[in-house]
Amino acid sequence: MHIAISLVVAYLLGSFPTAYLAGRFTKGVDIRKLGSGSVGGSNVATVVSRWLVFPVGIIDVGKGMLAVLLAKWLDADIAWQVIAGLFAIAGHNWSIFLGFVGGRGIGTSVGVLLVLFPLAFVVLLPVFGLMLLIFNAPLAFLMCFTALPIISWGMGKPTAVTLGFMGVFLILAAKRLLGNKGKAESKEGWPRILLYRLFLDRDVRDKNDWIRRQPTQTDLSEPQDS
């Protein structure tokens, strides 16, 4: 029963729509219909306020941390703590409060990482900074989360933790590939669109074209997942 409660609470914690509420309460906008359409800190910075990205990011990280800590407090073993973290990430990406749409799960995943394997965060932070200078943020995040299961295995973490980090990567990759619900904003064909989504986290090559595009009539009538 304790395990079931911790998983439900983890999903609900992840589902808390921090970025959406920030847009609604500060500017009265629905960020699902503006910018990248993502319900996360990066889109808040683009269409609402750069300063709001900090409180939004802190809360999103906190959701992942709290989900794992709650499972730990309820004496769940490490495998169930990992699963609770995955539930929180899934909740952020497919929020029950937003009709199962949401963000990308990066902040919540970082929160899970900080509890389960804080040393990896310390190792990956400078690596992420270097890759950010060479590549771009979406690709830097993807490479770090790809490396995470390898680092976990190499440093002798429990198998459940290593498999959990593989699950984190798969959830984040799946969210990117699913992209905007029900549409593709590119005419280059699905193989290229899927590559853009996976490596650039958008449907088109040019970032400015993506975040500055105007919402379509479909956007205005039906909130889109991103």
C-alpha positions in Angstrom: 0.0 0.0 0.0 2.8 2.4 0.9 4.5 1.7 -2.5 1.2 2.3 -4.4 0.7 5.6 -2.5 4.2 6.7 -3.2 3.8 6.1 -7.0 0.5 7.9 -7.2 1.9 10.8 -5.3 5.0 10.8 -7.4 3.0 11.1 -10.6 0.8 13.8 -9.2 3.9 15.7 -8.0 5.4 15.5 -11.5 2.1 16.6 -13.0 2.0 19.9 -11.1 2.1 22.3 -14.1 4.7 24.8 -12.8 5.5 26.5 -16.1 1.8 26.6 -17.2 0.8 28.3 -14.0 3.7 30.8 -14.2 2.5 31.9 -17.6 -1.2 32.1 -16.5 -0.6 34.0 -13.3 2.0 36.5 -14.5 1.0 37.3 -18.1 -2.3 35.5 -18.6 -1.0 33.4 -21.4 -1.1 29.7 -22.2 2.5 28.7 -23.0 1.3 25.6 -24.8 0.2 27.9 -27.6 3.3 30.1 -27.7 7.0 29.7 -28.5 8.1 26.1 -28.6 4.8 25.0 -27.0 6.7 23.1 -24.3 5.3 23.4 -20.7 8.8 23.9 -19.2 11.3 26.4 -18.0 12.9 27.1 -21.4 9.5 28.1 -22.9 8.8 30.3 -19.9 12.0 32.1 -20.5 11.1 32.6 -24.2 7.5 33.8 -23.9 7.0 34.9 -20.3 10.1 36.1 -18.5 13.7 35.1 -18.3 13.7 35.6 -14.6 10.8 33.2 -14.0 12.9 30.3 -15.4 14.7 30.1 -12.0 11.7 29.5 -9.7 10.1 27.3 -12.3 13.2 25.3 -12.7 13.7 25.0 -8.9 10.2 23.7 -8.4 10.5 21.2 -11.3 13.7 19.9 -9.9 12.1 19.7 -6.5 9.3 17.6 -7.9 11.7 14.8 -8.9 13.6 15.0 -5.6 10.4 14.9 -3.5 9.1 11.9 -5.4 12.2 9.8 -4.6 12.5 11.1 -1.1 8.9 10.2 -0.3 9.4 6.6 -1.5 12.6 6.5 0.6 10.7 7.9 3.7 8.1 5.2 3.2 10.9 2.5 3.4 10.6 1.5 -0.2 13.7 -0.3 -1.5 15.9 1.3 -4.1 14.1 -0.2 -7.0 10.8 1.4 -6.0 12.5 4.7 -5.3 13.8 4.6 -8.9 10.3 3.8 -10.2 8.8 6.7 -8.2 11.3 9.0 -9.9 10.2 7.7 -13.3 6.6 8.3 -12.4 7.4 11.9 -11.5 9.1 12.4 -14.8 6.2 10.8 -16.7 3.8 13.1 -14.7 5.7 16.2 -15.8 5.8 15.1 -19.5 2.2 13.9 -19.5 0.4 15.9 -16.8 -3.0 14.8 -15.7 -3.8 18.4 -15.0 -3.2 19.5 -18.6 -5.0 16.7 -20.4 -1.8 14.5 -20.5 0.4 17.1 -22.2 3.5 18.7 -20.6 7.1 19.5 -20.8 10.3 17.7 -21.6 11.1 16.4 -18.1 14.7 17.7 -17.9 14.3 19.5 -14.6 12.4 16.7 -12.9 15.0 14.2 -14.2 17.7 16.3 -12.7 15.9 16.2 -9.3 15.7 12.4 -9.5 19.4 12.3 -10.3 20.3 14.6 -7.4 18.8 12.1 -4.9 19.8 8.8 -6.5 23.2 9.6 -7.8 24.4 13.2 -6.8 28.0 12.4 -7.7 27.0 11.9 -11.4 25.5 15.4 -11.4 28.8 16.8 -10.2 30.6 14.9 -12.9 28.2 15.8 -15.7 27.8 19.5 -14.9 31.1 20.6 -16.4 30.8 18.2 -19.2 27.3 19.6 -20.0 28.8 23.2 -19.9 31.5 22.2 -22.4 29.1 20.4 -24.8 26.8 23.5 -24.5 29.5 25.7 -25.9 30.3 23.2 -28.7 26.8 22.1 -29.6 23.4 23.3 -28.3 21.3 22.8 -25.2 19.0 20.0 -26.5 21.9 17.9 -27.8 24.0 18.6 -24.7 21.1 17.3 -22.5 20.6 14.3 -24.7 24.3 13.3 -24.6 24.4 13.7 -20.8 21.4 11.5 -20.2 22.7 9.0 -22.7 26.0 8.8 -20.7 24.2 8.5 -17.4 23.5 4.8 -17.4 27.1 4.1 -18.5 28.5 6.2 -15.6 26.1 4.5 -13.2 27.2 1.1 -14.2 30.9 2.1 -14.3 30.8 3.5 -10.8 29.1 0.3 -9.4 25.7 1.7 -8.6 22.9 -0.8 -7.9 21.5 -2.4 -11.1 18.1 -0.9 -10.3 19.6 2.6 -10.5 21.4 1.9 -13.7 18.3 0.5 -15.3 16.3 3.5 -13.9 18.6 5.9 -15.7 18.1 3.9 -18.9 14.4 4.4 -18.3 14.9 8.2 -17.8 16.7 8.4 -21.1 13.9 6.4 -22.9 11.2 8.6 -21.4 13.0 11.8 -22.4 13.7 10.5 -25.9 10.1 9.3 -26.4 8.8 12.7 -25.4 11.0 14.4 -28.0 10.1 12.0 -30.7 6.3 12.4 -30.0 6.7 16.1 -30.5 3.7 18.3 -30.9 0.6 16.2 -30.6 -1.2 15.6 -33.8 0.9 17.6 -36.2 4.4 18.1 -37.6 5.5 21.7 -38.3 7.8 20.9 -41.2 7.4 19.7 -44.8 10.8 17.9 -44.9 9.4 14.4 -44.3 9.1 12.3 -41.2 12.6 10.8 -41.2 14.2 14.3 -41.1 11.5 15.6 -38.6 12.2 12.8 -36.2 16.0 13.5 -36.4 15.3 17.2 -35.7 13.1 16.3 -32.7 15.6 13.9 -31.2 18.7 16.0 -31.6 17.4 19.6 -31.8 14.1 19.2 -29.9 12.0 20.9 -32.6 10.4 20.1 -35.9 12.6 22.5 -38.0 16.3 23.2 -38.3 16.2 26.9 -37.4 15.6 27.6 -33.7 14.3 31.2 -34.3 11.8 30.0 -36.9 10.5 27.5 -34.3 10.1 29.7 -31.2 8.8 32.7 -33.1 6.2 30.9 -35.2 2.6 32.1 -34.8 0.0 29.8 -33.3 -2.2 28.2 -35.9 -6.0 28.0 -35.6 -5.5 24.4 -34.4 -3.2 25.7 -31.7 -5.7 28.2 -30.5 -8.6 25.8 -30.3 -6.8 22.7 -29.0 -3.7 22.9 -26.6 -0.8 21.1 -28.0 1.7 18.8 -26.3 5.4 19.6 -26.8 
